[in-house]
Amino acid sequence: MKIIIPLIALCLFLGSGRAKAQWTVIDPSNIAQSIVNSSKSLVQESTTAKNMVSNFQETVKIYQQAKKYYDALQAVNNL
């Protein structure tokens, strides 16, 4: 038994061949779909950014109106 295990290991070691590389697999349809998905995502993100800017501008307008009313009320109270 002590001789069999090293003998089997030696046979497996000597019987193993040299490792060879495989060919690279390229899937053009997957690459094209990835490009399409990326461009759609970019369009959606730019639309979202544009909406955020317009919402921020609207918030600035509301703030300026509220500040104007607040200043007018303070001016009346200071009389």
mmJSON file of the N, C-alpha and C atoms, coordinates in Angstrom:
{"data_MODEL":{"atom_site":{
"group_PDB":["ATOM","ATOM","ATOM","ATOM","ATOM","ATOM","ATOM","ATOM","ATOM","ATOM","ATOM","ATOM","ATOM","ATOM","ATOM","ATOM","ATOM","ATOM","ATOM","ATOM","ATOM","ATOM","ATOM","ATOM","ATOM","ATOM","ATOM","ATOM","ATOM","ATOM","ATOM","ATOM","ATOM","ATOM","ATOM","ATOM","ATOM","ATOM","ATOM","ATOM","ATOM","ATOM","ATOM","ATOM","ATOM","ATOM","ATOM","ATOM","ATOM","ATOM","ATOM","ATOM","ATOM","ATOM","ATOM","ATOM","ATOM","ATOM","ATOM","ATOM","ATOM","ATOM","ATOM","ATOM","ATOM","ATOM","ATOM","ATOM","ATOM","ATOM","ATOM","ATOM","ATOM","ATOM","ATOM","ATOM","ATOM","ATOM","ATOM","ATOM","ATOM","ATOM","ATOM","ATOM","ATOM","ATOM","ATOM","ATOM","ATOM","ATOM","ATOM","ATOM","ATOM","ATOM","ATOM","ATOM","ATOM","ATOM","ATOM","ATOM","ATOM","ATOM","ATOM","ATOM","ATOM","ATOM","ATOM","ATOM","ATOM","ATOM","ATOM","ATOM","ATOM","ATOM","ATOM","ATOM","ATOM","ATOM","ATOM","ATOM","ATOM","ATOM","ATOM","ATOM","ATOM","ATOM","ATOM","ATOM","ATOM","ATOM","ATOM","ATOM","ATOM","ATOM","ATOM","ATOM","ATOM","ATOM","ATOM","ATOM","ATOM","ATOM","ATOM","ATOM","ATOM","ATOM","ATOM","ATOM","ATOM","ATOM","ATOM","ATOM","ATOM","ATOM","ATOM","ATOM","ATOM","ATOM","ATOM","ATOM","ATOM","ATOM","ATOM","ATOM","ATOM","ATOM","ATOM","ATOM","ATOM","ATOM","ATOM","ATOM","ATOM","ATOM","ATOM","ATOM","ATOM","ATOM","ATOM","ATOM","ATOM","ATOM","ATOM","ATOM","ATOM","ATOM","ATOM","ATOM","ATOM","ATOM","ATOM","ATOM","ATOM","ATOM","ATOM","ATOM","ATOM","ATOM","ATOM","ATOM","ATOM","ATOM","ATOM","ATOM","ATOM","ATOM","ATOM","ATOM","ATOM","ATOM","ATOM","ATOM","ATOM","ATOM","ATOM","ATOM","ATOM","ATOM","ATOM","ATOM","ATOM","ATOM","ATOM","ATOM","ATOM","ATOM","ATOM","ATOM","ATOM","ATOM","ATOM","ATOM","ATOM","ATOM","ATOM","ATOM","ATOM"],
"id":[1,2,3,4,5,6,7,8,9,10,11,12,13,14,15,16,17,18,19,20,21,22,23,24,25,26,27,28,29,30,31,32,33,34,35,36,37,38,39,40,41,42,43,44,45,46,47,48,49,50,51,52,53,54,55,56,57,58,59,60,61,62,63,64,65,66,67,68,69,70,71,72,73,74,75,76,77,78,79,80,81,82,83,84,85,86,87,88,89,90,91,92,93,94,95,96,97,98,99,100,101,102,103,104,105,106,107,108,109,110,111,112,113,114,115,116,117,118,119,120,121,122,123,124,125,126,127,128,129,130,131,132,133,134,135,136,137,138,139,140,141,142,143,144,145,146,147,148,149,150,151,152,153,154,155,156,157,158,159,160,161,162,163,164,165,166,167,168,169,170,171,172,173,174,175,176,177,178,179,180,181,182,183,184,185,186,187,188,189,190,191,192,193,194,195,196,197,198,199,200,201,202,203,204,205,206,207,208,209,210,211,212,213,214,215,216,217,218,219,220,221,222,223,224,225,226,227,228,229,230,231,232,233,234,235,236,237],
"type_symbol":["N","C","C","N","C","C","N","C","C","N","C","C","N","C","C","N","C","C","N","C","C","N","C","C","N","C","C","N","C","C","N","C","C","N","C","C","N","C","C","N","C","C","N","C","C","N","C","C","N","C","C","N","C","C","N","C","C","N","C","C","N","C","C","N","C","C","N","C","C","N","C","C","N","C","C","N","C","C","N","C","C","N","C","C","N","C","C","N","C","C","N","C","C","N","C","C","N","C","C","N","C","C","N","C","C","N","C","C","N","C","C","N","C","C","N","C","C","N","C","C","N","C","C","N","C","C","N","C","C","N","C","C","N","C","C","N","C","C","N","C","C","N","C","C","N","C","C","N","C","C","N","C","C","N","C","C","N","C","C","N","C","C","N","C","C","N","C","C","N","C","C","N","C","C","N","C","C","N","C","C","N","C","C","N","C","C","N","C","C","N","C","C","N","C","C","N","C","C","N","C","C","N","C","C","N","C","C","N","C","C","N","C","C","N","C","C","N","C","C","N","C","C","N","C","C","N","C","C","N","C","C","N","C","C","N","C","C"],
"label_atom_id":["N","CA","C","N","CA","C","N","CA","C","N","CA","C","N","CA","C","N","CA","C","N","CA","C","N","CA","C","N","CA","C","N","CA","C","N","CA","C","N","CA","C","N","CA","C","N","CA","C","N","CA","C","N","CA","C","N","CA","C","N","CA","C","N","CA","C","N","CA","C","N","CA","C","N","CA","C","N","CA","C","N","CA","C","N","CA","C","N","CA","C","N","CA","C","N","CA","C","N","CA","C","N","CA","C","N","CA","C","N","CA","C","N","CA","C","N","CA","C","N","CA","C","N","CA","C","N","CA","C","N","CA","C","N","CA","C","N","CA","C","N","CA","C","N","CA","C","N","CA","C","N","CA","C","N","CA","C","N","CA","C","N","CA","C","N","CA","C","N","CA","C","N","CA","C","N","CA","C","N","CA","C","N","CA","C","N","CA","C","N","CA","C","N","CA","C","N","CA","C","N","CA","C","N","CA","C","N","CA","C","N","CA","C","N","CA","C","N","CA","C","N","CA","C","N","CA","C","N","CA","C","N","CA","C","N","CA","C","N","CA","C","N","CA","C","N","CA","C","N","CA","C","N","CA","C","N","CA","C","N","CA","C","N","CA","C","N","CA","C","N","CA","C","N","CA","C"],
"label_alt_id":[null,null,null,null,null,null,null,null,null,null,null,null,null,null,null,null,null,null,null,null,null,null,null,null,null,null,null,null,null,null,null,null,null,null,null,null,null,null,null,null,null,null,null,null,null,null,null,null,null,null,null,null,null,null,null,null,null,null,null,null,null,null,null,null,null,null,null,null,null,null,null,null,null,null,null,null,null,null,null,null,null,null,null,null,null,null,null,null,null,null,null,null,null,null,null,null,null,null,null,null,null,null,null,null,null,null,null,null,null,null,null,null,null,null,null,null,null,null,null,null,null,null,null,null,null,null,null,null,null,null,null,null,null,null,null,null,null,null,null,null,null,null,null,null,null,null,null,null,null,null,null,null,null,null,null,null,null,null,null,null,null,null,null,null,null,null,null,null,null,null,null,null,null,null,null,null,null,null,null,null,null,null,null,null,null,null,null,null,null,null,null,null,null,null,null,null,null,null,null,null,null,null,null,null,null,null,null,null,null,null,null,null,null,null,null,null,null,null,null,null,null,null,null,null,null,null,null,null,null,null,null,null,null,null,null,null,null],
"label_comp_id":["MET","MET","MET","LYS","LYS","LYS","ILE","ILE","ILE","ILE","ILE","ILE","ILE","ILE","ILE","PRO","PRO","PRO","LEU","LEU","LEU","ILE","ILE","ILE","ALA","ALA","ALA","LEU","LEU","LEU","CYS","CYS","CYS","LEU","LEU","LEU","PHE","PHE","PHE","LEU","LEU","LEU","GLY","GLY","GLY","SER","SER","SER","GLY","GLY","GLY","ARG","ARG","ARG","ALA","ALA","ALA","LYS","LYS","LYS","ALA","ALA","ALA","GLN","GLN","GLN","TRP","TRP","TRP","THR","THR","THR","VAL","VAL","VAL","ILE","ILE","ILE","ASP","ASP","ASP","PRO","PRO","PRO","SER","SER","SER","ASN","ASN","ASN","ILE","ILE","ILE","ALA","ALA","ALA","GLN","GLN","GLN","SER","SER","SER","ILE","ILE","ILE","VAL","VAL","VAL","ASN","ASN","ASN","SER","SER","SER","SER","SER","SER","LYS","LYS","LYS","SER","SER","SER","LEU","LEU","LEU","VAL","VAL","VAL","GLN","GLN","GLN","GLU","GLU","GLU","SER","SER","SER","THR","THR","THR","THR","THR","THR","ALA","ALA","ALA","LYS","LYS","LYS","ASN","ASN","ASN","MET","MET","MET","VAL","VAL","VAL","SER","SER","SER","ASN","ASN","ASN","PHE","PHE","PHE","GLN","GLN","GLN","GLU","GLU","GLU","THR","THR","THR","VAL","VAL","VAL","LYS","LYS","LYS","ILE","ILE","ILE","TYR","TYR","TYR","GLN","GLN","GLN","GLN","GLN","GLN","ALA","ALA","ALA","LYS","LYS","LYS","LYS","LYS","LYS","TYR","TYR","TYR","TYR","TYR","TYR","ASP","ASP","ASP","ALA","ALA","ALA","LEU","LEU","LEU","GLN","GLN","GLN","ALA","ALA","ALA","VAL","VAL","VAL","ASN","ASN","ASN","ASN","ASN","ASN","LEU","LEU","LEU"],
"label_asym_id":["A","A","A","A","A","A","A","A","A","A","A","A","A","A","A","A","A","A","A","A","A","A","A","A","A","A","A","A","A","A","A","A","A","A","A","A","A","A","A","A","A","A","A","A","A","A","A","A","A","A","A","A","A","A","A","A","A","A","A","A","A","A","A","A","A","A","A","A","A","A","A","A","A","A","A","A","A","A","A","A","A","A","A","A","A","A","A","A","A","A","A","A","A","A","A","A","A","A","A","A","A","A","A","A","A","A","A","A","A","A","A","A","A","A","A","A","A","A","A","A","A","A","A","A","A","A","A","A","A","A","A","A","A","A","A","A","A","A","A","A","A","A","A","A","A","A","A","A","A","A","A","A","A","A","A","A","A","A","A","A","A","A","A","A","A","A","A","A","A","A","A","A","A","A","A","A","A","A","A","A","A","A","A","A","A","A","A","A","A","A","A","A","A","A","A","A","A","A","A","A","A","A","A","A","A","A","A","A","A","A","A","A","A","A","A","A","A","A","A","A","A","A","A","A","A","A","A","A","A","A","A","A","A","A","A","A","A"],
"label_entity_id":["1","1","1","1","1","1","1","1","1","1","1","1","1","1","1","1","1","1","1","1","1","1","1","1","1","1","1","1","1","1","1","1","1","1","1","1","1","1","1","1","1","1","1","1","1","1","1","1","1","1","1","1","1","1","1","1","1","1","1","1","1","1","1","1","1","1","1","1","1","1","1","1","1","1","1","1","1","1","1","1","1","1","1","1","1","1","1","1","1","1","1","1","1","1","1","1","1","1","1","1","1","1","1","1","1","1","1","1","1","1","1","1","1","1","1","1","1","1","1","1","1","1","1","1","1","1","1","1","1","1","1","1","1","1","1","1","1","1","1","1","1","1","1","1","1","1","1","1","1","1","1","1","1","1","1","1","1","1","1","1","1","1","1","1","1","1","1","1","1","1","1","1","1","1","1","1","1","1","1","1","1","1","1","1","1","1","1","1","1","1","1","1","1","1","1","1","1","1","1","1","1","1","1","1","1","1","1","1","1","1","1","1","1","1","1","1","1","1","1","1","1","1","1","1","1","1","1","1","1","1","1","1","1","1","1","1","1"],
"label_seq_id":[1,1,1,2,2,2,3,3,3,4,4,4,5,5,5,6,6,6,7,7,7,8,8,8,9,9,9,10,10,10,11,11,11,12,12,12,13,13,13,14,14,14,15,15,15,16,16,16,17,17,17,18,18,18,19,19,19,20,20,20,21,21,21,22,22,22,23,23,23,24,24,24,25,25,25,26,26,26,27,27,27,28,28,28,29,29,29,30,30,30,31,31,31,32,32,32,33,33,33,34,34,34,35,35,35,36,36,36,37,37,37,38,38,38,39,39,39,40,40,40,41,41,41,42,42,42,43,43,43,44,44,44,45,45,45,46,46,46,47,47,47,48,48,48,49,49,49,50,50,50,51,51,51,52,52,52,53,53,53,54,54,54,55,55,55,56,56,56,57,57,57,58,58,58,59,59,59,60,60,60,61,61,61,62,62,62,63,63,63,64,64,64,65,65,65,66,66,66,67,67,67,68,68,68,69,69,69,70,70,70,71,71,71,72,72,72,73,73,73,74,74,74,75,75,75,76,76,76,77,77,77,78,78,78,79,79,79],
"pdbx_PDB_ins_code":[null,null,null,null,null,null,null,null,null,null,null,null,null,null,null,null,null,null,null,null,null,null,null,null,null,null,null,null,null,null,null,null,null,null,null,null,null,null,null,null,null,null,null,null,null,null,null,null,null,null,null,null,null,null,null,null,null,null,null,null,null,null,null,null,null,null,null,null,null,null,null,null,null,null,null,null,null,null,null,null,null,null,null,null,null,null,null,null,null,null,null,null,null,null,null,null,null,null,null,null,null,null,null,null,null,null,null,null,null,null,null,null,null,null,null,null,null,null,null,null,null,null,null,null,null,null,null,null,null,null,null,null,null,null,null,null,null,null,null,null,null,null,null,null,null,null,null,null,null,null,null,null,null,null,null,null,null,null,null,null,null,null,null,null,null,null,null,null,null,null,null,null,null,null,null,null,null,null,null,null,null,null,null,null,null,null,null,null,null,null,null,null,null,null,null,null,null,null,null,null,null,null,null,null,null,null,null,null,null,null,null,null,null,null,null,null,null,null,null,null,null,null,null,null,null,null,null,null,null,null,null,null,null,null,null,null,null],
"Cartn_x":[0.827,0.0,0.875,1.981,2.857,3.541,3.709,4.377,3.381,2.137,1.133,0.796,0.618,0.232,1.322,2.591,3.616,3.751,3.529,3.619,2.505,1.31,0.183,0.462,0.967,1.283,2.356,3.364,4.431,3.874,2.98,2.376,1.541,0.794,-0.011,0.875,1.961,2.879,3.556,4.011,4.687,3.707,2.473,1.476,0.849,1.027,0.42,1.224,0.498,1.157,1.403,1.909,2.194,0.898,0.717,-0.496,-0.422,-1.537,-1.602,-2.714,-2.512,-3.5,-4.635,-5.803,-6.954,-7.093,-7.888,-8.153,-9.078,-8.915,-9.778,-11.133,-12.191,-13.545,-14.064,-14.472,-15.012,-16.438,-17.356,-18.76,-19.147,-19.12,-19.405,-20.811,-21.795,-23.158,-23.263,-22.563,-22.573,-21.891,-20.801,-20.103,-20.999,-21.687,-22.58,-23.727,-24.311,-25.407,-24.928,-23.725,-23.149,-22.98,-22.545,-22.393,-23.749,-24.757,-26.105,-26.628,-26.454,-26.931,-26.205,-24.919,-24.15,-24.627,-24.896,-25.355,-26.748,-27.63,-28.961,-28.843,-27.952,-27.746,-27.207,-26.303,-25.734,-26.807,-27.692,-28.783,-29.7,-30.022,-30.906,-30.263,-28.977,-28.292,-28.207,-28.0,-27.946,-29.322,-30.381,-31.737,-32.013,-31.583,-31.764,-31.01,-29.794,-29.003,-29.67,-30.217,-30.9,-32.122,-32.871,-34.039,-33.62,-32.512,-32.034,-31.652,-31.026,-30.642,-31.882,-32.877,-34.094,-34.828,-34.848,-35.469,-34.719,-33.402,-32.609,-32.868,-32.98,-33.268,-34.637,-35.594,-36.929,-36.871,-36.056,-35.891,-35.259,-34.289,-33.66,-34.698,-35.567,-36.615,-37.532,-37.952,-38.845,-38.156,-36.89,-36.132,-36.042,-35.764,-35.646,-36.979,-38.094,-39.403,-39.692,-39.397,-39.639,-38.77,-37.539,-36.641,-37.168,-37.668,-38.217,-39.419,-40.316,-41.477,-41.043,-40.056,-39.569,-38.949,-38.163,-37.561,-38.617,-39.669,-40.76,-41.473,-41.707,-42.343,-41.466,-40.186,-39.277,-39.264,-39.348,-39.371,-40.63,-41.763,-43.02,-42.929,-42.349,-42.249,-41.285,-40.299,-39.322,-39.865,-41.003,-41.596,-42.095],
"Cartn_y":[-1.19,0.0,1.258,1.201,2.358,2.586,1.545,1.665,2.039,1.644,1.845,3.324,4.035,5.449,6.277,6.179,6.937,6.488,5.205,4.7,5.294,5.368,5.973,7.459,8.141,9.559,9.777,8.895,8.99,8.772,7.798,7.536,8.725,9.312,10.482,11.659,11.844,12.945,12.769,11.552,11.301,11.256,10.887,10.779,12.104,13.106,14.396,15.059,15.612,16.251,17.724,18.344,19.762,20.554,21.601,22.418,23.309,23.435,24.266,25.299,26.444,27.521,27.267,27.778,27.668,28.949,28.863,30.03,30.977,32.268,33.28,33.244,33.285,33.279,34.708,35.202,36.553,36.443,37.131,37.103,38.496,38.701,40.037,40.538,39.65,40.103,40.585,39.936,40.367,41.724,41.936,43.223,44.33,44.054,45.047,45.383,44.366,44.596,45.394,45.142,45.893,47.359,47.634,49.02,49.709,49.018,49.586,49.883,48.946,49.153,50.316,50.436,51.539,52.889,52.95,54.221,54.581,53.595,53.865,54.356,53.747,54.159,55.579,55.921,57.266,58.304,57.992,58.91,59.099,58.016,58.091,58.9,58.713,59.458,60.941,61.282,62.699,63.342,62.615,63.126,63.354,62.42,62.565,63.778,63.975,65.132,66.433,66.455,67.65,67.96,66.917,67.117,67.626,67.117,67.58,69.058,69.493,70.896,71.777,71.365,72.188,72.22,71.101,71.094,72.008,72.017,72.889,74.358,74.686,76.059,76.499,75.596,75.902,76.13,75.346,75.507,76.863,77.278,78.588,79.702,79.578,80.585,80.678,79.525,79.503,80.125,79.819,80.395,81.907,82.406,83.85,84.558,83.943,84.534,84.565,83.465,83.405,84.426,84.598,85.577,86.991,87.258,88.585,88.877,87.893,88.076,88.227,87.469,87.545,88.917,89.412,90.739,91.826,91.67,92.663,92.624,91.425,91.333,91.934,91.743,92.33,93.833,94.349,95.797,96.383,95.695,96.164,96.102,95.032,94.879,95.895,96.329,97.281,98.688,98.94,100.291,100.495],
"Cartn_z":[0.0,0.0,0.0,0.753,0.802,-0.54,-1.32,-2.613,-3.708,-3.561,-4.614,-4.793,-3.707,-3.803,-4.484,-4.093,-4.822,-6.268,-6.534,-7.904,-8.765,-8.235,-8.964,-9.203,-8.184,-8.328,-9.383,-9.421,-10.41,-11.82,-11.974,-13.289,-13.76,-12.84,-13.215,-13.587,-12.865,-13.143,-14.503,-14.783,-16.053,-17.223,-16.944,-18.009,-18.39,-17.551,-17.884,-18.996,-19.949,-21.087,-20.832,-21.827,-21.752,-21.939,-21.16,-21.251,-22.486,-23.185,-24.379,-24.21,-24.765,-24.667,-25.652,-25.286,-26.173,-26.982,-28.041,-28.857,-28.113,-28.362,-27.764,-28.463,-27.659,-28.209,-28.201,-29.354,-29.484,-30.007,-29.324,-29.724,-30.23,-31.559,-32.091,-31.763,-31.766,-31.472,-30.029,-29.11,-27.714,-27.563,-28.282,-28.238,-28.796,-29.893,-30.495,-29.549,-28.924,-27.982,-26.778,-26.354,-25.231,-25.591,-26.813,-27.267,-27.33,-27.835,-27.914,-26.51,-25.596,-24.23,-23.554,-23.803,-23.216,-23.751,-25.048,-25.622,-25.11,-24.957,-24.394,-22.956,-22.206,-20.818,-20.75,-21.654,-21.687,-22.003,-22.939,-23.288,-22.085,-21.406,-20.248,-19.118,-18.896,-17.84,-18.17,-19.431,-19.803,-19.66,-19.97,-19.78,-18.295,-17.47,-16.033,-15.509,-15.979,-15.556,-15.989,-17.21,-17.698,-16.836,-16.45,-15.583,-14.206,-13.698,-12.395,-12.444,-13.512,-13.649,-13.708,-14.487,-14.579,-13.238,-12.509,-11.184,-10.224,-10.301,-9.442,-9.778,-11.06,-11.457,-10.943,-10.983,-10.457,-8.952,-8.256,-6.812,-6.503,-7.307,-7.114,-7.293,-8.29,-8.504,-7.296,-6.784,-5.623,-4.415,-4.238,-3.115,-3.243,-4.448,-4.641,-4.386,-4.813,-4.552,-3.051,-2.369,-0.93,-0.199,-0.656,-0.022,-0.234,-1.422,-1.707,-0.802,-0.639,0.235,1.686,2.084,3.457,3.732,2.79,2.968,3.019,2.207,2.225,3.576,4.13,5.432,6.527,6.429,7.425,7.341,6.13,5.958,6.579,6.454,7.052,8.566,9.11,10.566,11.17,10.43,10.948,11.039,10.38,10.458,11.847],
"occupancy":[1.0,1.0,1.0,1.0,1.0,1.0,1.0,1.0,1.0,1.0,1.0,1.0,1.0,1.0,1.0,1.0,1.0,1.0,1.0,1.0,1.0,1.0,1.0,1.0,1.0,1.0,1.0,1.0,1.0,1.0,1.0,1.0,1.0,1.0,1.0,1.0,1.0,1.0,1.0,1.0,1.0,1.0,1.0,1.0,1.0,1.0,1.0,1.0,1.0,1.0,1.0,1.0,1.0,1.0,1.0,1.0,1.0,1.0,1.0,1.0,1.0,1.0,1.0,1.0,1.0,1.0,1.0,1.0,1.0,1.0,1.0,1.0,1.0,1.0,1.0,1.0,1.0,1.0,1.0,1.0,1.0,1.0,1.0,1.0,1.0,1.0,1.0,1.0,1.0,1.0,1.0,1.0,1.0,1.0,1.0,1.0,1.0,1.0,1.0,1.0,1.0,1.0,1.0,1.0,1.0,1.0,1.0,1.0,1.0,1.0,1.0,1.0,1.0,1.0,1.0,1.0,1.0,1.0,1.0,1.0,1.0,1.0,1.0,1.0,1.0,1.0,1.0,1.0,1.0,1.0,1.0,1.0,1.0,1.0,1.0,1.0,1.0,1.0,1.0,1.0,1.0,1.0,1.0,1.0,1.0,1.0,1.0,1.0,1.0,1.0,1.0,1.0,1.0,1.0,1.0,1.0,1.0,1.0,1.0,1.0,1.0,1.0,1.0,1.0,1.0,1.0,1.0,1.0,1.0,1.0,1.0,1.0,1.0,1.0,1.0,1.0,1.0,1.0,1.0,1.0,1.0,1.0,1.0,1.0,1.0,1.0,1.0,1.0,1.0,1.0,1.0,1.0,1.0,1.0,1.0,1.0,1.0,1.0,1.0,1.0,1.0,1.0,1.0,1.0,1.0,1.0,1.0,1.0,1.0,1.0,1.0,1.0,1.0,1.0,1.0,1.0,1.0,1.0,1.0,1.0,1.0,1.0,1.0,1.0,1.0,1.0,1.0,1.0,1.0,1.0,1.0,1.0,1.0,1.0,1.0,1.0,1.0],
"B_iso_or_equiv":[0.0,0.0,0.0,0.0,0.0,0.0,0.0,0.0,0.0,0.0,0.0,0.0,0.0,0.0,0.0,0.0,0.0,0.0,0.0,0.0,0.0,0.0,0.0,0.0,0.0,0.0,0.0,0.0,0.0,0.0,0.0,0.0,0.0,0.0,0.0,0.0,0.0,0.0,0.0,0.0,0.0,0.0,0.0,0.0,0.0,0.0,0.0,0.0,0.0,0.0,0.0,0.0,0.0,0.0,0.0,0.0,0.0,0.0,0.0,0.0,0.0,0.0,0.0,0.0,0.0,0.0,0.0,0.0,0.0,0.0,0.0,0.0,0.0,0.0,0.0,0.0,0.0,0.0,0.0,0.0,0.0,0.0,0.0,0.0,0.0,0.0,0.0,0.0,0.0,0.0,0.0,0.0,0.0,0.0,0.0,0.0,0.0,0.0,0.0,0.0,0.0,0.0,0.0,0.0,0.0,0.0,0.0,0.0,0.0,0.0,0.0,0.0,0.0,0.0,0.0,0.0,0.0,0.0,0.0,0.0,0.0,0.0,0.0,0.0,0.0,0.0,0.0,0.0,0.0,0.0,0.0,0.0,0.0,0.0,0.0,0.0,0.0,0.0,0.0,0.0,0.0,0.0,0.0,0.0,0.0,0.0,0.0,0.0,0.0,0.0,0.0,0.0,0.0,0.0,0.0,0.0,0.0,0.0,0.0,0.0,0.0,0.0,0.0,0.0,0.0,0.0,0.0,0.0,0.0,0.0,0.0,0.0,0.0,0.0,0.0,0.0,0.0,0.0,0.0,0.0,0.0,0.0,0.0,0.0,0.0,0.0,0.0,0.0,0.0,0.0,0.0,0.0,0.0,0.0,0.0,0.0,0.0,0.0,0.0,0.0,0.0,0.0,0.0,0.0,0.0,0.0,0.0,0.0,0.0,0.0,0.0,0.0,0.0,0.0,0.0,0.0,0.0,0.0,0.0,0.0,0.0,0.0,0.0,0.0,0.0,0.0,0.0,0.0,0.0,0.0,0.0,0.0,0.0,0.0,0.0,0.0,0.0],
"pdbx_formal_charge":[null,null,null,null,null,null,null,null,null,null,null,null,null,null,null,null,null,null,null,null,null,null,null,null,null,null,null,null,null,null,null,null,null,null,null,null,null,null,null,null,null,null,null,null,null,null,null,null,null,null,null,null,null,null,null,null,null,null,null,null,null,null,null,null,null,null,null,null,null,null,null,null,null,null,null,null,null,null,null,null,null,null,null,null,null,null,null,null,null,null,null,null,null,null,null,null,null,null,null,null,null,null,null,null,null,null,null,null,null,null,null,null,null,null,null,null,null,null,null,null,null,null,null,null,null,null,null,null,null,null,null,null,null,null,null,null,null,null,null,null,null,null,null,null,null,null,null,null,null,null,null,null,null,null,null,null,null,null,null,null,null,null,null,null,null,null,null,null,null,null,null,null,null,null,null,null,null,null,null,null,null,null,null,null,null,null,null,null,null,null,null,null,null,null,null,null,null,null,null,null,null,null,null,null,null,null,null,null,null,null,null,null,null,null,null,null,null,null,null,null,null,null,null,null,null,null,null,null,null,null,null,null,null,null,null,null,null],
"auth_seq_id":[1,1,1,2,2,2,3,3,3,4,4,4,5,5,5,6,6,6,7,7,7,8,8,8,9,9,9,10,10,10,11,11,11,12,12,12,13,13,13,14,14,14,15,15,15,16,16,16,17,17,17,18,18,18,19,19,19,20,20,20,21,21,21,22,22,22,23,23,23,24,24,24,25,25,25,26,26,26,27,27,27,28,28,28,29,29,29,30,30,30,31,31,31,32,32,32,33,33,33,34,34,34,35,35,35,36,36,36,37,37,37,38,38,38,39,39,39,40,40,40,41,41,41,42,42,42,43,43,43,44,44,44,45,45,45,46,46,46,47,47,47,48,48,48,49,49,49,50,50,50,51,51,51,52,52,52,53,53,53,54,54,54,55,55,55,56,56,56,57,57,57,58,58,58,59,59,59,60,60,60,61,61,61,62,62,62,63,63,63,64,64,64,65,65,65,66,66,66,67,67,67,68,68,68,69,69,69,70,70,70,71,71,71,72,72,72,73,73,73,74,74,74,75,75,75,76,76,76,77,77,77,78,78,78,79,79,79],
"auth_comp_id":["MET","MET","MET","LYS","LYS","LYS","ILE","ILE","ILE","ILE","ILE","ILE","ILE","ILE","ILE","PRO","PRO","PRO","LEU","LEU","LEU","ILE","ILE","ILE","ALA","ALA","ALA","LEU","LEU","LEU","CYS","CYS","CYS","LEU","LEU","LEU","PHE","PHE","PHE","LEU","LEU","LEU","GLY","GLY","GLY","SER","SER","SER","GLY","GLY","GLY","ARG","ARG","ARG","ALA","ALA","ALA","LYS","LYS","LYS","ALA","ALA","ALA","GLN","GLN","GLN","TRP","TRP","TRP","THR","THR","THR","VAL","VAL","VAL","ILE","ILE","ILE","ASP","ASP","ASP","PRO","PRO","PRO","SER","SER","SER","ASN","ASN","ASN","ILE","ILE","ILE","ALA","ALA","ALA","GLN","GLN","GLN","SER","SER","SER","ILE","ILE","ILE","VAL","VAL","VAL","ASN","ASN","ASN","SER","SER","SER","SER","SER","SER","LYS","LYS","LYS","SER","SER","SER","LEU","LEU","LEU","VAL","VAL","VAL","GLN","GLN","GLN","GLU","GLU","GLU","SER","SER","SER","THR","THR","THR","THR","THR","THR","ALA","ALA","ALA","LYS","LYS","LYS","ASN","ASN","ASN","MET","MET","MET","VAL","VAL","VAL","SER","SER","SER","ASN","ASN","ASN","PHE","PHE","PHE","GLN","GLN","GLN","GLU","GLU","GLU","THR","THR","THR","VAL","VAL","VAL","LYS","LYS","LYS","ILE","ILE","ILE","TYR","TYR","TYR","GLN","GLN","GLN","GLN","GLN","GLN","ALA","ALA","ALA","LYS","LYS","LYS","LYS","LYS","LYS","TYR","TYR","TYR","TYR","TYR","TYR","ASP","ASP","ASP","ALA","ALA","ALA","LEU","LEU","LEU","GLN","GLN","GLN","ALA","ALA","ALA","VAL","VAL","VAL","ASN","ASN","ASN","ASN","ASN","ASN","LEU","LEU","LEU"],
"auth_asym_id":["A","A","A","A","A","A","A","A","A","A","A","A","A","A","A","A","A","A","A","A","A","A","A","A","A","A","A","A","A","A","A","A","A","A","A","A","A","A","A","A","A","A","A","A","A","A","A","A","A","A","A","A","A","A","A","A","A","A","A","A","A","A","A","A","A","A","A","A","A","A","A","A","A","A","A","A","A","A","A","A","A","A","A","A","A","A","A","A","A","A","A","A","A","A","A","A","A","A","A","A","A","A","A","A","A","A","A","A","A","A","A","A","A","A","A","A","A","A","A","A","A","A","A","A","A","A","A","A","A","A","A","A","A","A","A","A","A","A","A","A","A","A","A","A","A","A","A","A","A","A","A","A","A","A","A","A","A","A","A","A","A","A","A","A","A","A","A","A","A","A","A","A","A","A","A","A","A","A","A","A","A","A","A","A","A","A","A","A","A","A","A","A","A","A","A","A","A","A","A","A","A","A","A","A","A","A","A","A","A","A","A","A","A","A","A","A","A","A","A","A","A","A","A","A","A","A","A","A","A","A","A","A","A","A","A","A","A"],
"auth_atom_id":["N","CA","C","N","CA","C","N","CA","C","N","CA","C","N","CA","C","N","CA","C","N","CA","C","N","CA","C","N","CA","C","N","CA","C","N","CA","C","N","CA","C","N","CA","C","N","CA","C","N","CA","C","N","CA","C","N","CA","C","N","CA","C","N","CA","C","N","CA","C","N","CA","C","N","CA","C","N","CA","C","N","CA","C","N","CA","C","N","CA","C","N","CA","C","N","CA","C","N","CA","C","N","CA","C","N","CA","C","N","CA","C","N","CA","C","N","CA","C","N","CA","C","N","CA","C","N","CA","C","N","CA","C","N","CA","C","N","CA","C","N","CA","C","N","CA","C","N","CA","C","N","CA","C","N","CA","C","N","CA","C","N","CA","C","N","CA","C","N","CA","C","N","CA","C","N","CA","C","N","CA","C","N","CA","C","N","CA","C","N","CA","C","N","CA","C","N","CA","C","N","CA","C","N","CA","C","N","CA","C","N","CA","C","N","CA","C","N","CA","C","N","CA","C","N","CA","C","N","CA","C","N","CA","C","N","CA","C","N","CA","C","N","CA","C","N","CA","C","N","CA","C","N","CA","C","N","CA","C","N","CA","C","N","CA","C","N","CA","C","N","CA","C","N","CA","C"],
"pdbx_PDB_model_num":[1,1,1,1,1,1,1,1,1,1,1,1,1,1,1,1,1,1,1,1,1,1,1,1,1,1,1,1,1,1,1,1,1,1,1,1,1,1,1,1,1,1,1,1,1,1,1,1,1,1,1,1,1,1,1,1,1,1,1,1,1,1,1,1,1,1,1,1,1,1,1,1,1,1,1,1,1,1,1,1,1,1,1,1,1,1,1,1,1,1,1,1,1,1,1,1,1,1,1,1,1,1,1,1,1,1,1,1,1,1,1,1,1,1,1,1,1,1,1,1,1,1,1,1,1,1,1,1,1,1,1,1,1,1,1,1,1,1,1,1,1,1,1,1,1,1,1,1,1,1,1,1,1,1,1,1,1,1,1,1,1,1,1,1,1,1,1,1,1,1,1,1,1,1,1,1,1,1,1,1,1,1,1,1,1,1,1,1,1,1,1,1,1,1,1,1,1,1,1,1,1,1,1,1,1,1,1,1,1,1,1,1,1,1,1,1,1,1,1,1,1,1,1,1,1,1,1,1,1,1,1,1,1,1,1,1,1]
}}}
